[in-house]
Each structure stands twice: as C-alpha cells, then as structure tokens.
Amino acid sequence: LREMNGRHMWQPMGHPGEAQNSPPRIIKTAEGVRLSDIDGHSVVDAVGGLWCVNLGYSNDAVKQAISDQLWELPYYSAFAGTTNPAAIEAAYTVREFFAPDGMERVFFTSGGSDSVDTALRLARQYHRLRGEPTRTKFLSLKKGYHGTHWGGASVNGNNRFRIGYEPLLPGCFHLPAPYPYRNPFDESDPARLAEKIAAAMVDEIEFQDPSTIAAFIMEPILGAGGVIVPDASFMRHMREICDRYGILMISDEVICGFGRTGDWTGARHWGVQPDMMTIAKGVTSGYFPVGGVLVSGTVAEVFEGADASGAIWTGYTYSAHPVGAAAVVACLSETQRLDTKANAAARGTQLYEGVRRLAEKHDIIGDVRGGHGLMTGIEIVSDRAAKTPMDATTMQRIHAATYEAGAMVRLGAHNILMSPPLVISEAEIDVILAALDAGFSAV
Ligand code: PMP
C-alpha cells in the first residue's frame, strides 16, 4: 500500500506531521475515539480526524441514517429549482439548532471552504441588492483559517496558505490576531489587546472608506492558526464595530460549531449574534461531507425580494445532497441526545489543565491555550524566555514520539493542536496527556 500510495496518490503538501520525506501513516480502521494503522498501532485520535469527528467513529444512528437514505434517494441536488425531503428535514433541524443565534435559513454546501466562499459571495450580493454595490472588501484576522478556495485563501491569516498562490482576491485586509503571547502591540493582557485590535479595526475601516467594506469574518476561537482564544470581550467589540459601519459579520463556525467550545456555537459562547455563519465538519461529524451558510432573517429578506431573473448564481452539484442531509439530521439529533457540549466543556478543562501541568515539567512548552471546550494548542519553543519557535525537525520528532506513545496530535508550525471527539472519556484524555508527556520527554 505504501509503495502504491507513493506511486499513484498526489499529496503535494507532503506529510508535514512526519519526518521529512517519510511515507504517510495509513489509517485502516477506527472505533470510538481510536484509530488503527496498517502497522498495528492503535492510538487515541486527539485531533478528531481534522477537527470534525465530534461523535467519534462508532455512531450507529448516523451510520444507519446514511444507509437508509442511500436506499430511499441516493442523490438529487437542492441548490435551486428542486429540493428533497431529507434536505428539508436537515434545513429544519439546522435552523432549530441555530435559532438562538438569530440564524433563520441555511444554504447547504459540500464543505467548509465552499461555505466560506459562498458566504463571501453572498455578502457582496447582499450589499448590491440593497443598493450599495461599492461594498466589496473583506476584513479578517491574521492567524484565521478559512479554507483553501480563492475566497477563503484571500481572507486567511496564515501566510503558509497564501504564499505561492498570489494574486489572491483584491480588497482583503487582515487585522492582528487576538494572540496575547505574540502580537505587534507587545500586549499580554487579553482584554487590553482586544481594545487595541478594535481600535486598529476602526482605523483600517476609516482608511479604506466604510462604504467599500462588505464583511468581516472571524473564527470565535481561531483553530488551525494555533488555537488562539480571544478575550471574552473581543467578538463583542467586533460586532459593535460592524454594526456601526454597516458591515456584515460572518462567524466561521466550521470548527467551533456543534459543541466544541462547550456551547453549541462559538458566537453563542461569546454572547454574540453574527449576520452569517459558516458551518461544516461537526454538522455531520465526518460521516459525510456537508457544509452550510446560515443567514439571519434580515439577510435572507434582502434576497427574497431579489429579481427572479437570476442575478444570484451560486451553488454546488452536491448542495443538500440527500445522503448528506440524512447525516445532518442524525448527527444533530445525536449531538443533542448525548449533550456533547457538556462533555466537551468538562473534558476540555481536563485536557487544558493537564497540559498546563506538563508545562511545569517541560520547559519547551512556551504557551498553553484552551480552557474553552475541546480545543487545545501548545506552543513549543527552544528557549522559553526568548520565545524562540521550535524547529520543524524537533516538532516532527515530538509528533512521532507522541504517536508511538498512543496519541495522534496535529502539528501547526511550532504548535501542537488538539480537538478530540466530543464524546471522549476521562481515561482517554489521560492517554493523550501521557502520550504528550512521552513525546516531550523524547526531545
Ligand atoms: N473554516 C475553518 C475555520 C476551518 O477550520 C476549515 C477547515 N479546517 C475550513 C473553513 C475549510 O473547511 P474544508 O476543509 O471542509 O473545506
């Protein structure tokens, strides 16, 4: 398999978690929160696939719903002109779930990058339909991750996803990340940092001319950029500024949604109602690729009155795929039945506190971030006082040793990132902590 993988599969990114040029691990089976590879290793999946396997790998209700739908109606699109019963039920379920966030309608896509690009496109349409066609620019945060399509890559704040792909969408501006450990203001107090970024945002908006800005997009907790947890005031500052200038606020809930932060959405966790949300990952827990864009009633209304001659063209072959829709209904019902947000909060605290204890023992740990549900980031440094980022080879050695000791973690530059399934047990979190301890000891 390994030899064939090298010969036939194109994996242009390589295998960043592994030693340079080493072959990929081949994951063969999964059960509960555990993965098994073809070499016979069984490890706890501390990443939840790619931040998506919220219900673990063994949810029978979701598997059954997918299977039943395959026999009923295996495919029919519902992005315009037609729809299907599974899609209607999924839309109803999603809407019920997000009603507390003021979200009234959902447009289904095939994943997170699709959702972000659709949200950006529709934000421009929203302003055009309201007679403000000059509002075309986008604001976002450095360290934010919003997918790899052109729109998402343009608002991305991680330059690893930008370099080599330019020119990207013009008119995208990035504000400093709410990252107390490193920021251009040298501000370590999270609340004061939030105020400084808010001031920088106002400054940028005034500089650009408010009537040219369509939307601001952010993750409530920044995931791939290193699990950056903003101050509780941060998103509220951003909301207030968007309101002041007529800018749409898009909350990218692709990771944070469906309980990962300890609340059902990241925006709700911070007490904010955005105008739009992007979802994916946890909406089907990895069992089927589905994403979506949610909009408030105010946004939906603008499109309702739109000219039916078809100025709004956007959609995907697999928008509201019936099998995906059945997965959404089953997954959200299981998410609520198992109250995964409560377990995410409790186990998230256990993981965060456990890593903080490891930081007392291993001085390569520069910063530990988390404490809001099951998202934890560990920043690794070669010199704690100087905050020198750890080199890539050592990071790969930590990753490999942690895997050998029983846990799959994710590398993000000099960060270790974790987002285990929300159904994880106390004992399984202890396995992750012991494996990390072994991984750090190895270097
Ligand atoms: N937004 C966020 C916040 C994400 O974390 C991701 C994926 N990691 C995406 C968008 C893109 O989703 P996908 O990989 O499903 O296209």
Boltz pocket constraint, residues with backbone or C-beta under 6 A from the ligand:
constraints:
  - pocket:
      binder: B
      contacts: [[A, 50], [A, 51], [A, 110], [A, 111], [A, 112], [A, 113], [A, 114], [A, 116], [A, 145], [A, 146], [A, 147], [A, 148], [A, 219], [A, 223], [A, 224], [A, 252], [A, 253], [A, 254], [A, 255], [A, 280], [A, 281]]
      max_distance: 6.0
